[in-house]
């Protein structure tokens, strides 16, 4: 079966392109990006601020199982209904620098739509680190689990 | 050892990725690996040390030489690093799709 979400990340480039086909009309896909209550549900985060307008700010807060709060924020540079969002994204209190995101929303048919997310990083190394982050976190979590098990044996 | 940082660094560096690629088809001595790069031998040795520490490579003593080979199970994890990023987004988008279908 063909994958609905695709990642295109070329070697030695400081960008990632994420594409996704949705069984949703374009207007509903776009709505999922601009309404706080909906963003909260699918991103699994608390939406502190989401000003879906030109030069509007946004801020999300997520708590991990250990009770640490992670803050993500940025500025919406440009927004065009049912068409595009250009915004910055930053994980606060981390060494990672902000990234620039171009979100293009397209209609494929009355009931289908497509999202193209073009993300640009400051450097190739930073891009690779961000790409590896879920992998690295997975490793770290497996490591912590192992530690928990070993501690119980003592 | 900081496992997360080491694997992280191992895959972020282009020379180390090239070393992994080189060893994909054959086991090689440190000297033979170094001969493939313009970088100084000690630099290549440092890369080999990092790759070995995070278990992407295994060392084997062969007389006076140290032979390096890939640790396939660990490399498989690294090969999947971008896949986990994809899955993260796939999960989010699946959720988005489910939620929005209620509005159709």
gemmi code that builds the backbone of each chain (N, CA, C; Angstrom):
import gemmi

chains = {
    "A": [
        ("UNK", (0.839, -1.198, 0.000), (0.000, 0.000, 0.000), (0.879, 1.254, 0.000)),
        ("UNK", (0.494, 2.212, -0.793), (1.298, 3.435, -0.849), (1.107, 4.246, 0.429)),
        ("UNK", (2.208, 4.821, 0.898), (2.143, 5.593, 2.135), (1.478, 6.946, 1.896)),
        ("UNK", (0.627, 7.324, 2.823), (-0.085, 8.599, 2.671), (0.806, 9.787, 3.008)),
        ("UNK", (1.713, 9.574, 3.972), (2.634, 10.637, 4.365), (4.010, 10.303, 3.813)),
        ("UNK", (4.587, 11.253, 3.081), (5.914, 11.006, 2.502), (6.890, 12.077, 2.969)),
        ("UNK", (8.133, 11.635, 3.193), (9.190, 12.567, 3.595), (10.241, 12.582, 2.498)),
        ("UNK", (10.578, 13.774, 2.058), (11.622, 13.895, 1.048), (12.760, 14.705, 1.681)),
        ("UNK", (13.882, 14.052, 1.935), (15.020, 14.734, 2.565), (16.289, 14.341, 1.829)),
        ("UNK", (16.739, 15.201, 0.960), (17.945, 14.897, 0.181), (19.206, 15.097, 1.003)),
        ("UNK", (20.182, 14.263, 0.710), (21.489, 14.345, 1.359), (22.080, 15.751, 1.190)),
        ("UNK", (22.676, 16.255, 2.258), (23.367, 17.549, 2.220), (22.499, 18.744, 1.821)),
        ("UNK", (21.217, 18.664, 2.136), (20.344, 19.822, 1.925), (19.759, 20.233, 3.254)),
        ("UNK", (19.449, 21.514, 3.404), (18.947, 21.969, 4.697), (17.439, 22.125, 4.688)),
        ("UNK", (16.778, 21.200, 4.000), (15.316, 21.271, 3.927), (14.701, 19.885, 3.955)),
        ("UNK", (13.438, 19.839, 4.327), (12.655, 18.605, 4.312), (11.328, 18.941, 3.652)),
        ("UNK", (10.847, 18.039, 2.818), (9.511, 18.235, 2.256), (8.634, 17.072, 2.722)),
        ("UNK", (7.541, 17.421, 3.393), (6.601, 16.421, 3.891), (5.321, 16.572, 3.079)),
        ("UNK", (4.843, 15.492, 2.480), (3.574, 15.587, 1.746), (2.582, 14.577, 2.309)),
        ("UNK", (1.317, 14.957, 2.262), (0.283, 14.087, 2.798), (-1.019, 14.277, 2.019)),
        ("UNK", (-1.614, 13.156, 1.631), (-2.930, 13.185, 0.987), (-3.999, 12.923, 2.034)),
        ("UNK", (-5.041, 13.718, 2.026), (-6.120, 13.578, 3.010), (-7.438, 13.239, 2.325)),
        ("UNK", (-8.219, 12.381, 2.984), (-9.589, 12.122, 2.520), (-10.497, 13.172, 3.139)),
        ("UNK", (-10.173, 14.416, 2.876), (-10.923, 15.543, 3.430), (-11.028, 16.640, 2.374)),
        ("UNK", (-12.158, 17.353, 2.351), (-12.216, 18.510, 1.458), (-11.199, 19.563, 1.926)),
        ("UNK", (-10.702, 20.341, 0.987), (-9.666, 21.341, 1.285), (-10.013, 22.239, 2.484)),
        ("UNK", (-11.260, 22.723, 2.531), (-11.640, 23.663, 3.592), (-11.507, 23.042, 4.984)),
        ("UNK", (-11.811, 21.753, 5.102), (-11.699, 21.100, 6.414), (-10.238, 20.893, 6.814)),
        ("UNK", (-9.413, 20.577, 5.827), (-7.979, 20.421, 6.102), (-7.409, 21.746, 6.618)),
        ("UNK", (-7.782, 22.822, 5.956), (-7.256, 24.132, 6.343), (-7.749, 24.524, 7.743)),
        ("UNK", (-9.017, 24.205, 8.005), (-9.601, 24.524, 9.305), (-8.831, 23.857, 10.448)),
        ("UNK", (-8.344, 22.668, 10.195), (-7.589, 21.922, 11.217), (-6.310, 22.638, 11.612)),
        ("UNK", (-5.886, 23.607, 10.823), (-4.665, 24.355, 11.103), (-4.898, 25.711, 11.752)),
        ("UNK", (-6.132, 26.201, 11.681), (-6.364, 27.564, 12.178), (-7.232, 27.644, 13.435)),
        ("UNK", (-7.945, 26.561, 13.766), (-8.802, 26.611, 14.955), (-8.108, 25.930, 16.135)),
        ("UNK", (-7.903, 26.709, 17.180), (-7.160, 26.238, 18.356), (-7.660, 24.898, 18.898)),
        ("UNK", (-8.996, 24.774, 19.071), (-9.545, 23.562, 19.693), (-9.249, 22.330, 18.850)),
        ("UNK", (-9.189, 22.519, 17.534), (-8.919, 21.385, 16.652), (-7.421, 21.059, 16.645)),
        ("UNK", (-6.595, 22.093, 16.606), (-5.134, 21.886, 16.637), (-4.756, 21.129, 17.918)),
        ("UNK", (-5.385, 21.514, 19.036), (-5.095, 20.859, 20.314), (-5.327, 19.362, 20.241)),
        ("UNK", (-6.400, 18.988, 19.541), (-6.743, 17.566, 19.479), (-5.747, 16.748, 18.666)),
        ("UNK", (-5.403, 17.226, 17.482), (-4.545, 16.365, 16.644), (-3.050, 16.530, 16.917)),
        ("UNK", (-2.650, 17.687, 17.446), (-1.241, 17.865, 17.789), (-0.946, 17.377, 19.210)),
        ("UNK", (-2.005, 17.109, 19.980), (-1.809, 16.654, 21.349), (-1.077, 17.677, 22.187)),
        ("UNK", (-1.447, 18.935, 22.014), (-0.760, 20.005, 22.725), (-1.766, 21.019, 23.251)),
        ("UNK", (-1.319, 21.852, 24.171), (-2.159, 22.932, 24.642), (-1.859, 24.137, 23.754)),
        ("UNK", (-2.900, 24.752, 23.177), (-2.677, 25.924, 22.339), (-2.859, 27.171, 23.207)),
        ("UNK", (-1.758, 27.826, 23.517), (-1.804, 29.014, 24.367), (-2.184, 30.231, 23.535)),
        ("UNK", (-1.666, 30.227, 22.301), (-1.963, 31.351, 21.402), (-1.903, 30.865, 19.964)),
        ("UNK", (-2.876, 31.248, 19.164), (-2.837, 30.941, 17.735), (-3.559, 32.064, 16.998)),
        ("UNK", (-2.776, 33.026, 16.567), (-3.335, 34.167, 15.846), (-3.198, 33.893, 14.355)),
        ("UNK", (-4.261, 33.308, 13.787), (-4.198, 32.900, 12.387), (-4.412, 34.098, 11.469)),
        ("UNK", (-3.424, 34.944, 11.431), (-3.467, 36.147, 10.597), (-2.031, 36.549, 10.272)),
        ("UNK", (-1.890, 37.428, 9.296), (-0.560, 37.916, 8.933), (0.121, 38.511, 10.155)),
        ("UNK", (1.352, 38.124, 10.393), (2.155, 38.582, 11.527), (1.529, 38.259, 12.879)),
        ("UNK", (0.734, 37.197, 12.901), (0.179, 36.723, 14.159), (1.174, 35.784, 14.829)),
        ("UNK", (1.077, 35.677, 16.140), (1.980, 34.781, 16.861), (1.283, 33.493, 17.237)),
        ("UNK", (2.069, 32.462, 17.485), (1.472, 31.214, 17.985), (2.371, 30.619, 19.059)),
        ("UNK", (1.752, 29.889, 19.979), (2.494, 29.299, 21.083), (1.766, 28.054, 21.589)),
        ("UNK", (2.476, 26.931, 21.567), (1.908, 25.671, 22.062), (2.728, 25.205, 23.264)),
        ("UNK", (2.055, 24.581, 24.221), (2.759, 23.992, 25.366), (2.361, 22.535, 25.523)),
        ("UNK", (3.367, 21.677, 25.640), (3.127, 20.245, 25.780), (3.821, 19.727, 27.031)),
        ("UNK", (3.106, 18.931, 27.821), (3.730, 18.342, 29.013), (4.092, 16.892, 28.720)),
        ("UNK", (5.314, 16.501, 29.065), (5.704, 15.098, 28.858), (5.329, 14.295, 30.121)),
        ("UNK", (5.435, 12.950, 30.034), (5.016, 12.125, 31.186), (5.781, 12.441, 32.479)),
        ("UNK", (6.966, 13.052, 32.340), (7.751, 13.393, 33.533), (7.301, 14.738, 34.126)),
        ("UNK", (6.340, 15.395, 33.450), (5.850, 16.672, 33.964), (6.604, 17.885, 33.448)),
        ("UNK", (7.576, 17.655, 32.550), (8.289, 18.796, 31.963), (7.412, 19.453, 30.905)),
        ("UNK", (7.453, 20.780, 30.871), (6.664, 21.512, 29.881), (7.569, 21.942, 28.727)),
        ("UNK", (7.184, 21.576, 27.518), (7.937, 21.973, 26.336), (7.140, 23.045, 25.593)),
        ("UNK", (7.822, 24.117, 25.250), (7.144, 25.223, 24.591), (7.594, 25.332, 23.134)),
        ("UNK", (6.624, 25.421, 22.244), (6.886, 25.602, 20.820), (6.228, 26.916, 20.418)),
        ("UNK", (6.927, 27.723, 19.672), (6.329, 28.997, 19.299), (6.871, 29.507, 17.972)),
        ("UNK", (6.224, 30.544, 17.476), (6.669, 31.142, 16.224), (5.746, 32.258, 15.798)),
        ("UNK", (5.963, 32.702, 14.570), (5.184, 33.806, 14.018), (4.605, 33.368, 12.678)),
        ("UNK", (3.363, 33.746, 12.438), (2.764, 33.463, 11.132), (3.104, 34.640, 10.215)),
        ("UNK", (3.927, 34.360, 9.246), (4.398, 35.411, 8.355), (3.324, 35.774, 7.336)),
        ("UNK", (2.658, 34.725, 6.838), (1.647, 34.948, 5.814), (0.601, 33.841, 5.894)),
        ("UNK", (-0.642, 34.188, 5.613), (-1.701, 33.177, 5.621), (-2.742, 33.538, 4.571)),
        ("UNK", (-3.128, 32.562, 3.765), (-4.117, 32.763, 2.719), (-5.105, 31.596, 2.828)),
        ("UNK", (-6.350, 31.901, 3.122), (-7.333, 30.867, 3.411), (-7.405, 29.784, 2.335)),
        ("UNK", (-7.418, 28.542, 2.801), (-7.501, 27.360, 1.921), (-6.370, 27.284, 0.899)),
        ("UNK", (-5.268, 27.955, 1.189), (-4.177, 27.964, 0.216), (-2.791, 27.806, 0.852)),
        ("UNK", (-2.442, 28.718, 1.764), (-1.099, 28.593, 2.334), (-0.929, 29.244, 3.701)),
        ("UNK", (0.088, 28.741, 4.417), (0.516, 29.346, 5.676), (2.049, 29.371, 5.626)),
        ("UNK", (2.631, 30.528, 5.902), (4.088, 30.628, 6.008), (4.379, 31.029, 7.449)),
        ("UNK", (5.158, 30.204, 8.145), (5.366, 30.486, 9.574), (6.748, 30.040, 10.036)),
        ("UNK", (7.148, 30.563, 11.176), (8.374, 30.072, 11.805), (7.975, 29.122, 12.928)),
        ("UNK", (8.936, 28.269, 13.303), (8.716, 27.274, 14.354), (9.978, 27.188, 15.185)),
        ("UNK", (9.819, 27.262, 16.493), (10.990, 27.085, 17.354), (10.613, 26.317, 18.612)),
        ("UNK", (11.546, 25.425, 19.029), (11.388, 24.759, 20.311), (12.146, 25.624, 21.304)),
        ("UNK", (11.426, 26.201, 22.239), (12.091, 27.107, 23.189), (12.955, 26.332, 24.183)),
        ("UNK", (13.977, 27.003, 24.697), (14.906, 26.421, 25.672), (15.626, 25.167, 25.161)),
        ("UNK", (15.902, 25.143, 23.872), (16.712, 24.066, 23.302), (17.773, 24.734, 22.428)),
        ("UNK", (18.841, 23.998, 22.094), (19.856, 24.607, 21.225), (19.396, 24.734, 19.767)),
        ("UNK", (18.220, 24.173, 19.448), (17.760, 24.215, 18.060), (17.311, 25.621, 17.651)),
        ("UNK", (17.732, 26.021, 16.470), (17.361, 27.355, 15.983), (16.001, 27.292, 15.277)),
        ("UNK", (15.365, 28.450, 15.084), (14.055, 28.448, 14.434), (14.130, 27.894, 13.019)),
        ("UNK", (13.023, 27.358, 12.558), (12.929, 26.875, 11.179), (11.784, 27.600, 10.491)),
        ("UNK", (11.894, 27.672, 9.160), (10.885, 28.349, 8.352), (10.033, 27.295, 7.660)),
        ("UNK", (8.704, 27.436, 7.780), (7.813, 26.421, 7.216), (6.836, 27.032, 6.200)),
        ("UNK", (6.803, 26.420, 5.034), (5.834, 26.804, 4.005), (4.807, 25.689, 3.897)),
        ("UNK", (3.565, 25.977, 4.229), (2.503, 24.968, 4.150), (1.595, 25.306, 2.970)),
        ("UNK", (1.534, 24.410, 2.006), (0.667, 24.629, 0.848), (-0.486, 23.636, 0.884)),
        ("UNK", (-1.694, 24.164, 0.803), (-2.912, 23.348, 0.838), (-3.529, 23.336, -0.556)),
        ("UNK", (-3.807, 22.130, -1.056), (-4.376, 22.020, -2.412), (-5.599, 21.128, -2.409)),
        ("UNK", (-6.525, 21.419, -3.281), (-7.681, 20.553, -3.462), (-7.364, 19.536, -4.553)),
        ("UNK", (-7.661, 18.268, -4.271), (-7.432, 17.222, -5.268), (-8.764, 16.878, -5.938)),
        ("UNK", (-9.828, 16.841, -5.130), (-11.198, 16.666, -5.635), (-12.123, 17.236, -4.562)),
        ("UNK", (-13.431, 17.065, -4.735), (-14.369, 17.607, -3.741), (-14.155, 17.006, -2.359)),
        ("UNK", (-13.636, 15.793, -2.336), (-13.499, 15.099, -1.049), (-12.053, 14.804, -0.672)),
        ("UNK", (-11.112, 15.224, -1.508), (-9.707, 14.943, -1.221), (-8.854, 16.210, -1.319)),
        ("UNK", (-7.828, 16.236, -0.472), (-6.930, 17.388, -0.492), (-5.495, 16.942, -0.199)),
        ("UNK", (-4.573, 17.863, -0.406), (-3.172, 17.529, -0.240), (-2.443, 18.655, 0.490)),
        ("UNK", (-1.567, 18.259, 1.404), (-0.746, 19.227, 2.125), (0.722, 19.011, 1.768)),
        ("UNK", (1.418, 20.094, 1.436), (2.863, 20.032, 1.219), (3.513, 20.953, 2.234)),
        ("UNK", (4.379, 20.374, 3.049), (5.055, 21.139, 4.091), (6.534, 21.218, 3.716)),
        ("UNK", (6.987, 22.421, 3.438), (8.386, 22.611, 3.042), (9.089, 23.300, 4.210)),
        ("UNK", (9.986, 22.591, 4.851), (10.633, 23.111, 6.059), (12.100, 23.403, 5.780)),
        ("UNK", (12.528, 24.629, 6.119), (13.907, 25.037, 5.853), (14.635, 25.320, 7.172)),
        ("UNK", (15.811, 24.706, 7.298), (16.604, 24.829, 8.523), (17.827, 25.704, 8.270)),
        ("UNK", (18.466, 26.162, 9.346), (19.608, 27.038, 9.169), (20.815, 26.318, 8.567)),
        ("UNK", (20.983, 25.042, 8.914), (22.132, 24.296, 8.389), (21.740, 22.852, 8.099)),
        ("UNK", (22.611, 22.177, 7.352), (22.392, 20.769, 7.023), (22.441, 19.932, 8.311)),
        ("UNK", (23.395, 20.253, 9.186), (23.546, 19.505, 10.443), (22.281, 19.622, 11.284)),
        ("UNK", (21.750, 20.836, 11.359), (20.524, 21.062, 12.130), (19.362, 20.277, 11.521)),
        ("UNK", (19.285, 20.281, 10.205), (18.232, 19.517, 9.517), (18.332, 18.033, 9.895)),
        ("UNK", (19.557, 17.510, 9.817), (19.756, 16.093, 10.116), (19.422, 15.769, 11.570)),
        ("UNK", (19.738, 16.696, 12.455), (19.429, 16.476, 13.871), (17.922, 16.458, 14.114)),
        ("UNK", (17.225, 17.382, 13.453), (15.773, 17.430, 13.627), (15.110, 16.186, 13.051)),
        ("UNK", (15.655, 15.736, 11.940), (15.135, 14.525, 11.288), (15.375, 13.308, 12.181)),
        ("UNK", (16.493, 13.335, 12.894), (16.872, 12.196, 13.737), (16.244, 12.259, 15.119)),
        ("UNK", (15.600, 13.386, 15.434), (15.107, 13.582, 16.798), (14.140, 12.495, 17.276)),
        ("UNK", (13.107, 12.157, 16.489), (12.208, 11.094, 16.964), (12.945, 9.774, 17.154)),
        ("UNK", (13.921, 9.509, 16.280), (14.739, 8.299, 16.401), (15.554, 8.345, 17.688)),
        ("UNK", (16.205, 9.503, 17.911), (17.060, 9.655, 19.086), (16.229, 9.571, 20.367)),
        ("UNK", (15.025, 10.165, 20.318), (14.160, 10.106, 21.495), (13.705, 8.680, 21.749)),
        ("UNK", (13.463, 7.948, 20.672), (13.078, 6.545, 20.782), (14.173, 5.747, 21.478)),
        ("UNK", (15.408, 5.987, 21.052), (16.580, 5.323, 21.640), (16.654, 5.671, 23.120)),
        ("UNK", (16.468, 6.943, 23.410), (16.568, 7.428, 24.779), (15.491, 6.804, 25.658)),
        ("UNK", (14.272, 6.699, 25.090), (13.175, 6.114, 25.845), (13.423, 4.637, 26.109)),
        ("UNK", (13.925, 3.933, 25.094), (14.237, 2.514, 25.243), (15.300, 2.357, 26.330)),
        ("UNK", (16.245, 3.288, 26.320), (17.329, 3.272, 27.288), (16.777, 3.486, 28.701)),
        ("UNK", (15.860, 4.450, 28.833), (15.250, 4.719, 30.145), (14.450, 3.530, 30.643)),
        ("UNK", (13.714, 2.900, 29.712), (12.918, 1.730, 30.075), (13.810, 0.632, 30.606)),
        ("UNK", (14.928, 0.434, 29.908), (15.896, -0.583, 30.287), (16.401, -0.297, 31.701)),
        ("UNK", (16.672, 0.980, 31.920), (17.172, 1.405, 33.225), (16.135, 1.102, 34.333)),
        ("UNK", (14.862, 1.399, 34.016), (13.786, 1.115, 34.977), (13.762, -0.354, 35.342)),
        ("UNK", (13.849, -1.210, 34.316), (13.779, -2.651, 34.524), (14.955, -3.114, 35.379)),
        ("UNK", (16.143, -2.608, 35.024), (17.351, -3.011, 35.748), (17.272, -2.565, 37.207)),
        ("UNK", (16.743, -1.346, 37.417), (16.635, -0.841, 38.798), (15.700, -1.715, 39.641)),
        ("UNK", (14.644, -2.217, 39.000), (13.701, -3.065, 39.719), (14.336, -4.402, 40.127)),
        ("UNK", (15.316, -4.833, 39.338), (15.992, -6.107, 39.621), (16.896, -5.996, 40.845)),
        ("UNK", (17.370, -4.769, 41.112), (18.318, -4.588, 42.226), (17.655, -4.764, 43.593)),
    ],
    "B": [
        ("UNK", (28.474, 6.749, 29.158), (28.364, 7.171, 27.750), (26.963, 7.723, 27.491)),
        ("UNK", (26.920, 8.842, 26.819), (25.631, 9.413, 26.444), (25.168, 8.792, 25.125)),
        ("UNK", (24.367, 7.765, 25.261), (23.953, 6.969, 24.097), (23.230, 7.815, 23.062)),
        ("UNK", (22.330, 8.656, 23.546), (21.538, 9.466, 22.631), (22.439, 10.398, 21.820)),
        ("UNK", (23.350, 11.071, 22.522), (24.201, 12.027, 21.840), (25.100, 11.317, 20.820)),
        ("UNK", (25.610, 10.168, 21.205), (26.535, 9.477, 20.315), (25.883, 9.020, 19.009)),
        ("UNK", (24.724, 8.410, 19.099), (24.061, 7.944, 17.878), (23.669, 9.156, 17.033)),
        ("UNK", (23.231, 10.155, 17.731), (22.881, 11.435, 17.128), (24.038, 11.986, 16.297)),
        ("UNK", (25.195, 12.063, 16.920), (26.380, 12.598, 16.238), (26.804, 11.692, 15.099)),
        ("UNK", (26.725, 10.414, 15.338), (27.179, 9.453, 14.334), (26.453, 9.651, 13.012)),
        ("UNK", (25.163, 9.894, 13.077), (24.407, 9.999, 11.835), (24.382, 11.406, 11.279)),
        ("UNK", (24.779, 12.392, 12.086), (24.765, 13.772, 11.593), (26.020, 14.100, 10.783)),
        ("UNK", (27.074, 13.318, 10.944), (28.343, 13.642, 10.292), (28.500, 12.929, 8.939)),
        ("UNK", (28.776, 13.697, 7.879), (28.864, 13.096, 6.539), (30.002, 12.072, 6.390)),
        ("UNK", (31.153, 12.327, 7.039), (32.272, 11.375, 6.943), (31.884, 10.045, 7.586)),
        ("UNK", (31.213, 10.133, 8.716), (30.813, 8.891, 9.395), (29.756, 8.143, 8.593)),
        ("UNK", (28.898, 8.891, 7.936), (27.913, 8.211, 7.076), (28.621, 7.512, 5.918)),
        ("UNK", (29.678, 8.182, 5.394), (30.449, 7.593, 4.294), (31.164, 6.322, 4.762)),
        ("UNK", (31.653, 6.330, 5.989), (32.319, 5.142, 6.537), (31.327, 3.980, 6.641)),
        ("UNK", (30.129, 4.281, 7.123), (29.103, 3.233, 7.252), (28.773, 2.622, 5.890)),
        ("UNK", (28.718, 3.513, 4.900), (28.412, 3.073, 3.539), (29.525, 2.171, 2.996)),
        ("UNK", (30.763, 2.583, 3.271), (31.946, 1.844, 2.824), (31.954, 0.433, 3.418)),
        ("UNK", (31.541, 0.338, 4.678), (31.592, -0.944, 5.373), (30.332, -1.787, 5.143)),
        ("UNK", (29.418, -1.244, 4.359), (28.168, -1.970, 4.114), (28.422, -3.272, 3.357)),
        ("UNK", (29.435, -3.256, 2.496), (29.671, -4.429, 1.650), (30.850, -5.289, 2.093)),
        ("UNK", (31.719, -4.753, 2.946), (32.905, -5.521, 3.346), (33.455, -5.057, 4.694)),
        ("UNK", (34.186, -5.944, 5.356), (34.911, -5.563, 6.569), (36.260, -5.003, 6.135)),
        ("UNK", (36.748, -4.005, 6.842), (38.000, -3.364, 6.442), (38.848, -2.992, 7.650)),
        ("UNK", (40.173, -2.898, 7.416), (41.067, -2.425, 8.470), (40.969, -0.903, 8.546)),
        ("UNK", (41.421, -0.349, 9.670), (41.397, 1.106, 9.844), (42.186, 1.790, 8.738)),
        ("UNK", (43.327, 1.205, 8.382), (44.179, 1.776, 7.330), (43.463, 1.820, 5.989)),
        ("UNK", (42.809, 0.719, 5.654), (42.097, 0.645, 4.371), (40.934, 1.636, 4.330)),
        ("UNK", (40.280, 1.824, 5.471), (39.176, 2.788, 5.532), (39.728, 4.204, 5.336)),
        ("UNK", (40.813, 4.501, 6.065), (41.420, 5.837, 6.004), (41.883, 6.184, 4.592)),
        ("UNK", (42.333, 5.172, 3.843), (42.829, 5.391, 2.484), (41.746, 5.946, 1.557)),
        ("UNK", (40.491, 5.788, 1.966), (39.379, 6.285, 1.145), (39.052, 7.752, 1.387)),
        ("UNK", (39.722, 8.340, 2.382), (39.393, 9.724, 2.724), (40.621, 10.628, 2.660)),
        ("UNK", (40.399, 11.879, 2.340), (41.485, 12.861, 2.301), (41.880, 13.310, 3.703)),
        ("UNK", (40.954, 13.103, 4.642), (41.203, 13.546, 6.017), (42.366, 12.775, 6.653)),
        ("UNK", (43.001, 13.414, 7.640), (44.151, 12.806, 8.327), (43.736, 11.508, 9.022)),
        ("UNK", (44.666, 10.585, 9.091), (44.412, 9.279, 9.701), (43.835, 9.372, 11.125)),
        ("UNK", (44.416, 10.236, 11.995), (43.851, 10.330, 13.353), (42.387, 10.780, 13.358)),
        ("UNK", (42.025, 11.617, 12.369), (40.634, 12.069, 12.271), (39.729, 10.888, 11.949)),
        ("UNK", (40.171, 10.062, 11.003), (39.391, 8.878, 10.640), (39.295, 7.934, 11.842)),
        ("UNK", (40.408, 7.795, 12.573), (40.417, 6.937, 13.772), (39.388, 7.421, 14.792)),
        ("UNK", (39.291, 8.735, 14.937), (38.334, 9.326, 15.885), (36.894, 8.990, 15.455)),
        ("UNK", (36.662, 9.105, 14.133), (35.329, 8.752, 13.619), (35.021, 7.280, 13.899)),
        ("UNK", (36.013, 6.419, 13.686), (35.824, 4.981, 13.905), (35.541, 4.702, 15.380)),
        ("UNK", (36.206, 5.453, 16.229), (36.019, 5.285, 17.671), (34.582, 5.649, 18.071)),
        ("UNK", (34.094, 6.770, 17.522), (32.723, 7.204, 17.844), (31.706, 6.185, 17.338)),
        ("UNK", (31.924, 5.708, 16.110), (30.992, 4.725, 15.529), (31.006, 3.424, 16.321)),
        ("UNK", (32.177, 3.063, 16.849), (32.296, 1.832, 17.636), (31.636, 2.015, 18.996)),
        ("UNK", (31.847, 3.179, 19.597), (31.269, 3.454, 20.916), (29.745, 3.413, 20.899)),
        ("UNK", (29.162, 3.869, 19.792), (27.695, 3.814, 19.765), (27.210, 2.555, 19.057)),
        ("UNK", (28.108, 1.596, 18.948), (27.779, 0.221, 18.514), (27.327, 0.095, 17.071)),
        ("UNK", (27.630, 1.106, 16.271), (27.301, 0.978, 14.848), (28.341, 0.092, 14.157)),
        ("UNK", (29.556, 0.065, 14.718), (30.634, -0.785, 14.193), (31.108, -1.741, 15.273)),
        ("UNK", (31.642, -2.867, 14.806), (32.280, -3.820, 15.715), (33.740, -3.947, 15.337)),
        ("UNK", (34.581, -4.114, 16.333), (36.024, -4.289, 16.098), (36.384, -5.752, 16.242)),
        ("UNK", (37.351, -6.163, 15.429), (37.849, -7.527, 15.549), (39.357, -7.487, 15.359)),
        ("UNK", (40.074, -8.099, 16.271), (41.537, -8.096, 16.169), (41.960, -9.187, 15.198)),
        ("UNK", (42.776, -8.798, 14.218), (43.259, -9.777, 13.236), (44.772, -9.609, 13.156)),
        ("UNK", (45.493, -10.362, 13.986), (46.939, -10.165, 14.086), (47.217, -8.799, 14.667)),
        ("UNK", (47.961, -7.993, 13.928), (48.269, -6.647, 14.429), (47.221, -5.632, 13.996)),
        ("UNK", (46.345, -6.047, 13.116), (45.346, -5.117, 12.579), (44.008, -5.206, 13.318)),
        ("UNK", (43.331, -4.075, 13.338), (41.955, -4.076, 13.837), (41.039, -3.999, 12.621)),
        ("UNK", (40.152, -4.969, 12.517), (39.209, -4.992, 11.393), (37.855, -4.461, 11.881)),
        ("UNK", (37.284, -3.573, 11.068), (35.976, -3.021, 11.415), (34.885, -3.642, 10.561)),
        ("UNK", (33.768, -3.932, 11.213), (32.607, -4.395, 10.450), (31.332, -3.753, 10.988)),
        ("UNK", (30.329, -3.712, 10.139), (29.054, -3.122, 10.541), (28.357, -3.997, 11.571)),
        ("UNK", (27.653, -3.346, 12.465), (26.757, -4.062, 13.369), (25.358, -3.926, 12.767)),
        ("UNK", (24.921, -4.955, 12.016), (23.698, -4.801, 11.201), (22.461, -4.384, 11.993)),
        ("UNK", (22.277, -4.926, 13.195), (21.044, -4.614, 13.920), (20.998, -3.134, 14.305)),
        ("UNK", (22.156, -2.604, 14.682), (22.209, -1.192, 15.066), (22.032, -0.291, 13.835)),
        ("UNK", (22.655, -0.705, 12.742), (22.551, 0.085, 11.509), (21.101, 0.118, 11.026)),
        ("UNK", (20.411, -0.976, 11.237), (18.998, -1.048, 10.857), (18.225, 0.050, 11.589)),
        ("UNK", (18.550, 0.245, 12.860), (17.893, 1.308, 13.634), (18.181, 2.676, 13.025)),
        ("UNK", (19.445, 2.871, 12.637), (19.834, 4.162, 12.075), (19.171, 4.373, 10.716)),
        ("UNK", (19.089, 3.286, 9.957), (18.445, 3.378, 8.646), (16.993, 3.800, 8.818)),
        ("UNK", (16.440, 3.517, 9.999), (15.037, 3.836, 10.260), (14.838, 5.214, 10.873)),
        ("UNK", (15.923, 5.965, 11.048), (15.773, 7.230, 11.774), (14.846, 8.195, 11.079)),
        ("UNK", (14.926, 8.277, 9.753), (14.021, 9.169, 9.041), (12.615, 8.569, 9.027)),
        ("UNK", (12.543, 7.234, 9.077), (11.259, 6.553, 9.075), (10.459, 6.905, 10.339)),
        ("UNK", (11.157, 7.050, 11.454), (10.449, 7.395, 12.690), (9.913, 8.820, 12.639)),
        ("UNK", (10.663, 9.686, 11.969), (10.202, 11.067, 11.768), (8.927, 11.038, 10.920)),
        ("UNK", (8.958, 10.200, 9.867), (7.789, 10.070, 8.989), (6.581, 9.536, 9.763)),
        ("UNK", (6.838, 8.531, 10.588), (5.740, 7.927, 11.355), (5.115, 8.916, 12.332)),
        ("UNK", (5.974, 9.754, 12.924), (5.476, 10.778, 13.846), (4.456, 11.673, 13.142)),
        ("UNK", (4.835, 12.120, 11.933), (3.929, 12.983, 11.170), (2.711, 12.217, 10.660)),
        ("UNK", (2.936, 10.968, 10.287), (1.829, 10.146, 9.791), (0.768, 9.975, 10.894)),
        ("UNK", (1.244, 9.727, 12.121), (0.325, 9.583, 13.254), (-0.494, 10.860, 13.469)),
        ("UNK", (0.200, 12.002, 13.434), (-0.480, 13.281, 13.632), (-1.529, 13.523, 12.546)),
        ("UNK", (-1.125, 13.271, 11.303), (-2.040, 13.515, 10.184), (-3.228, 12.545, 10.200)),
        ("UNK", (-2.986, 11.309, 10.636), (-4.096, 10.353, 10.748), (-5.123, 10.857, 11.753)),
        ("UNK", (-4.600, 11.410, 12.843), (-5.473, 11.949, 13.885), (-6.274, 13.139, 13.333)),
        ("UNK", (-5.559, 14.025, 12.622), (-6.204, 15.194, 12.014), (-7.357, 14.737, 11.109)),
        ("UNK", (-7.066, 13.718, 10.296), (-8.059, 13.216, 9.340), (-9.288, 12.666, 10.070)),
        ("UNK", (-9.037, 11.873, 11.116), (-10.145, 11.294, 11.898), (-11.020, 12.375, 12.521)),
        ("UNK", (-10.367, 13.369, 13.105), (-11.102, 14.448, 13.777), (-11.952, 15.230, 12.775)),
        ("UNK", (-11.347, 15.566, 11.635), (-12.044, 16.410, 10.667), (-13.152, 15.672, 9.920)),
        ("UNK", (-13.080, 14.345, 9.877), (-14.122, 13.570, 9.185), (-15.474, 13.745, 9.870)),
        ("UNK", (-15.430, 14.088, 11.159), (-16.676, 14.310, 11.899), (-17.404, 15.555, 11.402)),
        ("UNK", (-16.671, 16.434, 10.737), (-17.275, 17.693, 10.272), (-17.835, 17.595, 8.854)),
        ("UNK", (-17.547, 16.471, 8.182), (-18.000, 16.330, 6.787), (-19.526, 16.238, 6.734)),
    ],
}
model = gemmi.Model(1)
for chain_id, residues in chains.items():
    chain = gemmi.Chain(chain_id)
    for i, (resn, *xyz) in enumerate(residues, 1):
        res = gemmi.Residue()
        res.name, res.seqid = resn, gemmi.SeqId(i, " ")
        for name, pos in zip(("N", "CA", "C"), xyz):
            atom = gemmi.Atom()
            atom.name, atom.element = name, gemmi.Element(name[0])
            atom.pos, atom.b_iso = gemmi.Position(*pos), 0.0
            res.add_atom(atom)
        chain.add_residue(res)
    model.add_chain(chain)
structure = gemmi.Structure()
structure.add_model(model)
structure.setup_entities()
